[in-house]
């Protein structure tokens, strides 16, 4: 049994393990960060007044904002006609929609907004009160969000998690096998 322990204490093996462990940690941090891009409520809880980082999942704002673009959304005290905002539609408290303000109205002592996607033929059916608006789009970074969208697919999970983990386990089993083979000589 001591031969296996000595093999495990080999400096080359330790270095390889440290590199693989470091790689897995880095990939884990990247995965968590990219996943947080698509979870605005999680981002919101950590960064209450900082811009919210969102990934555009549809093409309703094309050609100005496209699917896969990364956008930064900043909360404001008021919003104006023509601004692009992200809001929670009445049917969802977790999904966000990003559209342009096409109307500003006063109803029952509150400001409500008519909104429309730039590539949509008609305005959104419901007016949205200011309380449902997360904020105004202040920055757009084209195509950067595709990585986050892709990581939510089975292929993305396999590529970023399963394959590196499989390689790590394979190398550990191979090294253990070599250590056992050295002991039997």
DANOR-V908082 format. One record per residue. N is the residue number from 0. RES is the residue in one small letter. SS is DSSP state (A for helix, B for strand, O for the rest). D_LAST is the distance of its C-alpha to the last C-alpha in Angstrom with 2 decimals. Layout:
[[N RES SS D_LAST] [N RES SS D_LAST]]
This chain:
[[0 x O 13.98] [1 x A 14.38] [2 x A 11.21] [3 x A 13.01] [4 x A 16.16] [5 x A 14.99] [6 x A 13.79] [7 x A 17.22] [8 x O 18.93] [9 x O 17.76] [10 x A 21.21] [11 x A 20.64] [12 x A 19.75] [13 x A 22.74] [14 x A 24.96] [15 x A 24.09] [16 x A 24.81] [17 x A 28.01] [18 x A 29.14] [19 x A 28.63] [20 x A 30.32] [21 x A 33.12] [22 x A 33.55] [23 x A 33.84] [24 x A 36.35] [25 x A 38.38] [26 x A 38.46] [27 x A 39.54] [28 x A 42.35] [29 x A 43.50] [30 x A 43.51] [31 x A 45.55] [32 x A 47.92] [33 x A 48.49] [34 x A 49.03] [35 x A 51.53] [36 x A 53.55] [37 x O 54.46] [38 x O 55.23] [39 x A 58.49] [40 x A 59.10] [41 x A 55.79] [42 x A 56.61] [43 x A 60.16] [44 x A 59.16] [45 x A 57.15] [46 x O 59.63] [47 x O 63.09] [48 x O 65.22] [49 x O 62.77] [50 x O 62.78] [51 x B 60.98] [52 x B 58.32] [53 x B 58.68] [54 x B 57.45] [55 x O 60.11] [56 x O 59.20] [57 x O 62.27] [58 x O 64.59] [59 x O 67.86] [60 x O 68.45] [61 x O 67.71] [62 x O 68.33] [63 x O 68.57] [64 x O 65.50] [65 x O 62.95] [66 x O 60.17] [67 x O 56.99] [68 x O 58.94] [69 x B 58.11] [70 x B 61.26] [71 x B 62.16] [72 x B 64.86] [73 x B 66.98] [74 x O 69.21] [75 x O 72.92] [76 x O 76.05] [77 x O 77.85] [78 x O 77.21] [79 x O 79.47] [80 x O 80.44] [81 x O 78.06] [82 x O 75.02] [83 x B 71.71] [84 x B 70.39] [85 x B 67.57] [86 x B 68.80] [87 x B 67.93] [88 x O 69.92] [89 x O 71.73] [90 x O 69.40] [91 x O 66.22] [92 x O 65.15] [93 x O 61.73] [94 x O 62.37] [95 x B 64.12] [96 x B 66.47] [97 x B 67.35] [98 x B 70.86] [99 x B 73.89] [100 x B 76.88] [101 x B 79.87] [102 x B 82.29] [103 x B 82.93] [104 x B 85.20] [105 x B 86.46] [106 x B 86.34] [107 x O 87.08] [108 x O 86.85] [109 x B 83.43] [110 x B 82.25] [111 x B 80.63] [112 x B 79.11] [113 x B 79.27] [114 x B 76.06] [115 x B 75.01] [116 x O 71.99] [117 x O 73.00] [118 x O 72.02] [119 x O 73.45] [120 x O 76.86] [121 x O 78.24] [122 x O 78.03] [123 x O 75.83] [124 x O 77.76] [125 x O 77.72] [126 x O 78.80] [127 x B 76.28] [128 x B 77.36] [129 x A 76.14] [130 x A 74.15] [131 x A 71.75] [132 x B 71.06] [133 x B 67.81] [134 x B 68.97] [135 x B 69.91] [136 x B 67.49] [137 x B 67.40] [138 x B 64.49] [139 x B 62.95] [140 x B 59.71] [141 x O 59.39] [142 x O 56.32] [143 x O 54.06] [144 x O 54.08] [145 x A 52.54] [146 x A 49.05] [147 x A 50.04] [148 x A 51.63] [149 x A 48.59] [150 x A 46.21] [151 x O 48.23] [152 x O 47.38] [153 x A 44.36] [154 x A 43.11] [155 x A 43.40] [156 x A 41.46] [157 x A 38.68] [158 x A 38.50] [159 x A 38.64] [160 x A 36.76] [161 x A 34.76] [162 x A 33.13] [163 x A 31.94] [164 x A 30.73] [165 x A 28.83] [166 x A 27.19] [167 x A 26.25] [168 x A 24.76] [169 x A 22.88] [170 x A 21.34] [171 x A 20.42] [172 x A 18.77] [173 x A 16.92] [174 x A 15.69] [175 x A 14.70] [176 x A 12.79] [177 x A 10.94] [178 x A 10.30] [179 x A 9.01] [180 x A 6.66] [181 x A 5.48] [182 x A 5.50] [183 x A 3.84] [184 x O 0.00]]
